[in-house]
Amino acid sequence: MRKPLPLKKGDVIAVCAPAGPVDRGRLDRGIARLSAAGFVPETAEGVLAADGYLAGTESHRLRQLEWALTLPEARAVMAARGGYGTTRLLPLLDWRNAARRRKLLVGFSDLTAILAYVSTRLKFPCVHGPMAAADLAVRYDAEALDAFRRLSAGEASPREPWGETMERVRGREAEGVLTGGCLSVLTALLSTPHEPDFRGALLFLEDVGEPSYRIDRMLTQWIQSGKLSKIRGIVVGKMAPVRGDTFAGLLRVFHEAGKRLSVPVWYGFPAGHHGRNVAIPFGVRARVDGKGRLFLLESPVESA
C-alpha cells in the first residue's frame, strides 16, 4: 500500500465527526487555528448533529466519513473529536479502497480504532494527532501544531529526536513499527475482524480516566490473548493516575506488563489525552534509544 500524499500549507483538510457530538464553539476555535497554520479546513455537512452521546445517527456519521474520505480536493481527513462511535463504523466502509485515495488520516482517542487497523492490517501510515474540536480547541499548543505540520509534510528528520525525552521504566533500546493508541479502544477491537496486528510493533499506549487496576486488566487481556507476544517495546503517553492511585503504582503496572512480555518500556511521550498532544506517525519504523529519545526512522507520507 502506497503512503499518503504529503500535507502542506494551502492543502484542504476534511473535518468530520464519526464519534461524539461536537461543540460549535470548540469547533470554531480549532478550525481557526488550522486556518492560521496555513491549512484549508472544510467541515462535513451536519457536523454539529447530535444523537445522545453520538454525533448523529450511524448513517449520518457514516455519510460524513465517506464525504471526507472521497472529497477530491482533500489531502487529509481529521476527526473533529473522539468520544465513542468510531468502532461502529469500521465494518461499514471499504478501508482498502479508502486507503488507495492516499489521504492522511488524523486523530486520536476514539479514532484509535481506525488508525490502529489501517496502520497494521493495511500497512497504510496515518497520524495520531490533533482533532479540530478537541485538543486544538481546549489545550492549544503552537509547537505541537507545528510538529503536526512538519510531520505531515514529510519534514521530520530521522536524525532529530521527536517529542520529549522519556523516562525508562524497564529495559533499554527498542525499535519497531510505531502504532497503538488509546488502550481502552484498542481492547474493544480484540477478537473482532478489525483487531490490530501488533507483531513487530513499537506499541504506543495512552488513555484517560482509567484507574490502575483497569489498565492492568486490559493489558492482561492483551497479554493472555497472545497478541502482544511479538511486540518490540512499549511507549506510554503521559497518562496520569486517577484519584486513589499513585504515579508509582501506574508505572508498576506497565513495568510488570513489560516484564511479562520481555520488552523495554518507556514512559512520558507527550501525546494523547494529557498535556501536549504531539503528533506521531503510525505504521512506520521508529526507535527509542537508551536515553529515552524517540527517532522516526521513516516518514508517514510519500517523499515530495
C-alpha positions in Angstrom: 0.0 0.0 0.0 1.5 3.4 -1.0 1.9 6.1 1.6 -0.4 9.1 1.9 0.5 12.2 -0.1 2.2 14.9 1.9 0.0 17.6 3.5 1.3 21.1 3.1 0.2 24.7 3.6 -2.7 25.5 1.4 -4.0 21.9 1.3 -7.5 21.0 2.3 -8.3 19.1 5.5 -11.7 17.5 5.6 -13.1 17.6 9.1 -15.9 15.2 10.1 -17.5 13.8 13.3 -17.6 10.0 13.3 -17.8 9.7 17.1 -19.2 12.0 19.8 -21.2 15.2 19.4 -19.3 18.4 18.6 -19.4 21.7 20.4 -19.8 24.6 18.0 -17.5 27.0 19.9 -14.7 24.4 20.2 -15.0 23.5 16.5 -14.8 27.2 15.5 -11.7 27.7 17.6 -10.0 24.6 16.2 -10.9 25.5 12.6 -9.5 29.0 13.1 -6.2 27.5 14.4 -5.9 25.2 11.4 -6.5 28.1 9.1 -3.9 30.2 10.9 -1.4 27.4 10.4 -2.0 27.6 6.7 -4.4 24.8 6.0 -7.8 25.0 4.4 -10.3 23.1 6.7 -13.6 22.1 5.2 -16.3 20.7 7.5 -18.8 18.0 6.7 -22.5 18.9 6.3 -24.2 18.3 9.6 -21.0 18.1 11.6 -22.8 19.6 14.6 -25.6 17.0 14.6 -26.2 15.1 17.9 -28.0 11.9 18.9 -27.3 11.4 22.6 -23.7 10.5 23.0 -23.1 10.3 19.2 -22.7 12.9 16.5 -25.9 11.9 14.8 -27.3 8.6 13.7 -25.0 5.8 12.4 -26.0 6.6 8.8 -25.4 10.3 9.3 -21.9 9.8 10.8 -21.1 7.3 8.0 -22.0 9.8 5.4 -19.7 12.4 7.0 -16.8 10.0 7.0 -17.5 8.9 3.4 -17.6 12.5 2.4 -14.3 13.2 4.0 -12.6 10.2 2.5 -13.8 10.9 -1.0 -13.6 14.7 -1.2 -11.4 15.2 -4.3 -9.5 18.3 -3.1 -8.8 17.0 0.4 -5.3 15.8 1.3 -6.2 14.8 4.9 -9.2 13.6 6.9 -9.3 14.9 10.5 -11.9 14.0 13.2 -13.5 16.8 15.0 -13.3 14.9 18.3 -13.3 11.5 19.9 -15.8 10.2 22.4 -17.4 7.0 21.1 -18.8 5.7 17.9 -16.0 5.1 15.5 -15.9 1.3 16.1 -19.4 1.0 14.9 -18.4 2.5 11.5 -15.4 0.3 11.0 -17.2 -2.6 9.2 -19.3 -0.3 7.1 -16.5 1.0 4.9 -14.1 -0.4 2.4 -10.9 0.7 4.1 -8.6 -0.7 1.4 -10.3 1.3 -1.2 -10.3 4.4 1.1 -6.5 4.0 1.6 -6.0 4.0 -2.2 -7.1 7.6 -2.2 -4.0 8.3 -0.2 -5.5 10.9 2.2 -3.7 11.3 5.5 -5.9 10.1 8.4 -5.5 12.2 11.6 -7.0 11.9 15.1 -6.6 10.2 18.5 -8.8 8.8 21.3 -11.8 7.0 19.7 -10.1 7.4 16.3 -7.6 4.8 17.5 -10.0 2.2 16.1 -9.3 3.4 12.6 -5.7 4.3 13.0 -4.6 1.0 14.6 -6.5 -1.0 12.0 -5.3 0.7 8.8 -1.7 1.1 10.1 -1.3 -2.6 11.0 -3.7 -4.6 8.8 -3.5 -2.4 5.6 0.1 -1.2 6.2 -1.2 2.3 5.5 0.6 5.0 7.6 -1.5 7.6 9.4 -1.1 10.2 12.2 -2.0 10.0 15.8 -2.5 13.7 16.2 -4.7 16.8 16.6 -8.5 17.0 16.4 -10.3 20.2 15.5 -12.8 20.4 18.4 -10.6 18.6 20.9 -7.0 19.5 21.7 -6.8 22.2 19.1 -9.7 24.0 20.9 -9.2 23.4 24.6 -5.4 22.9 25.1 -3.9 24.6 22.1 -0.1 24.2 21.8 1.6 26.1 18.9 4.6 23.9 19.0 2.5 20.7 18.8 0.6 22.1 15.8 3.8 22.9 14.1 5.1 19.4 14.8 2.0 18.1 13.1 2.6 20.4 10.1 6.2 19.2 9.8 5.4 15.5 10.2 2.5 15.7 7.7 4.7 17.5 5.2 7.4 14.9 5.4 9.8 17.3 7.1 10.6 15.3 10.2 14.3 14.1 10.2 15.3 10.6 11.3 18.2 12.2 13.0 16.0 14.5 15.1 14.6 13.3 18.4 10.8 13.6 18.2 8.8 14.9 21.1 10.3 14.8 24.6 12.8 12.6 26.3 11.0 9.8 28.2 11.6 8.0 31.5 12.9 4.5 31.4 10.5 2.0 33.1 12.5 -1.1 32.2 14.9 -2.4 29.5 16.8 -0.2 27.1 16.6 0.4 23.4 13.6 -0.6 21.3 12.9 -0.5 17.6 9.7 -1.5 15.7 6.7 -0.2 13.7 5.1 2.5 15.7 1.3 2.0 16.3 -1.2 1.7 19.1 -3.3 4.5 20.6 -5.9 4.6 23.4 -5.7 1.4 25.3 -9.5 1.0 26.1 -10.4 1.5 22.4 -7.7 -1.0 21.3 -9.1 -3.5 23.8 -12.6 -3.1 22.3 -11.1 -4.4 19.0 -9.9 -7.7 20.4 -11.5 -10.7 18.7 -13.2 -8.5 16.1 -12.4 -8.5 12.3 -10.7 -5.2 12.9 -8.3 -6.3 15.6 -4.9 -4.7 15.0 -1.8 -6.9 14.2 0.9 -5.8 16.6 3.6 -8.2 15.5 6.9 -6.2 15.3 5.2 -3.2 16.9 6.7 -0.4 19.0 3.5 -0.1 20.8 2.3 3.4 21.9 -0.3 3.3 24.7 -2.3 6.1 26.4 -5.7 6.6 28.0 -7.7 8.9 30.2 -9.7 8.4 33.4 -8.7 4.8 33.9 -7.7 3.5 37.3 -4.6 1.4 37.5 -6.5 -1.9 38.1 -8.4 -1.4 34.9 -5.3 -0.6 32.9 -3.8 -3.8 34.4 -6.9 -5.8 33.4 -6.8 -4.5 29.8 -3.1 -5.2 29.5 -3.6 -8.7 31.0 -6.3 -9.4 28.4 -4.0 -8.5 25.6 -1.1 -10.5 27.1 -3.2 -13.6 27.7 -4.6 -13.4 24.2 -1.1 -13.9 22.9 -1.5 -10.9 20.6 1.4 -8.9 22.2 3.9 -11.8 22.1 5.9 -10.3 19.3 5.9 -6.6 20.1 9.3 -4.9 20.3 8.6 -2.4 23.1 6.0 -0.2 24.8 5.9 3.6 24.7 3.5 5.1 27.3 2.0 8.5 26.9 1.8 11.0 29.7 -1.0 9.1 31.4 -2.0 10.5 34.8 -3.2 8.4 37.8 -6.8 8.9 38.8 -7.9 9.7 42.4 -6.9 7.0 44.7 -4.0 5.8 42.5 -0.3 6.8 42.6 2.1 7.6 39.8 4.4 4.9 41.1 1.5 2.4 41.0 0.7 3.3 37.4 4.3 2.8 36.3 4.4 -0.5 38.2 1.5 -1.8 36.1 3.4 -1.1 32.9 6.7 -2.4 34.3 5.0 -5.7 35.1 3.5 -5.9 31.7 6.8 -5.3 30.1 8.4 -7.9 32.3 5.8 -10.5 31.3 6.4 -9.7 27.6 10.2 -9.3 28.0 10.2 -5.9 26.3 11.5 -2.4 27.1 9.0 0.1 28.5 9.4 3.9 28.3 7.0 6.5 29.9 6.2 10.0 29.0 5.8 10.6 25.3 3.7 13.8 25.0 0.8 12.5 23.0 -2.9 11.7 23.8 -5.3 13.0 26.4 -3.0 14.6 28.9 -0.8 17.6 28.4 0.7 18.3 25.0 -0.5 16.2 22.0 2.5 15.9 19.8 1.7 14.2 16.5 3.3 10.8 16.0 3.1 8.5 12.9 1.6 5.1 13.0 2.7 2.4 10.5 6.3 3.5 10.2 9.5 2.4 11.8 10.8 4.2 14.9 13.4 3.7 17.6 13.8 4.6 21.2 17.4 4.9 22.2 19.0 4.2 25.6 18.4 7.9 26.7 14.6 7.7 26.1 14.6 9.7 22.8 12.2 8.7 20.0 13.5 8.8 16.5 11.2 8.4 13.5 13.1 6.3 11.0 10.8 7.0 8.1 8.1 9.4 7.1 4.3 8.6 7.2 3.9 10.4 3.8 5.4 9.9 0.4 8.6 11.9 -0.3 7.9 15.1 -2.2 
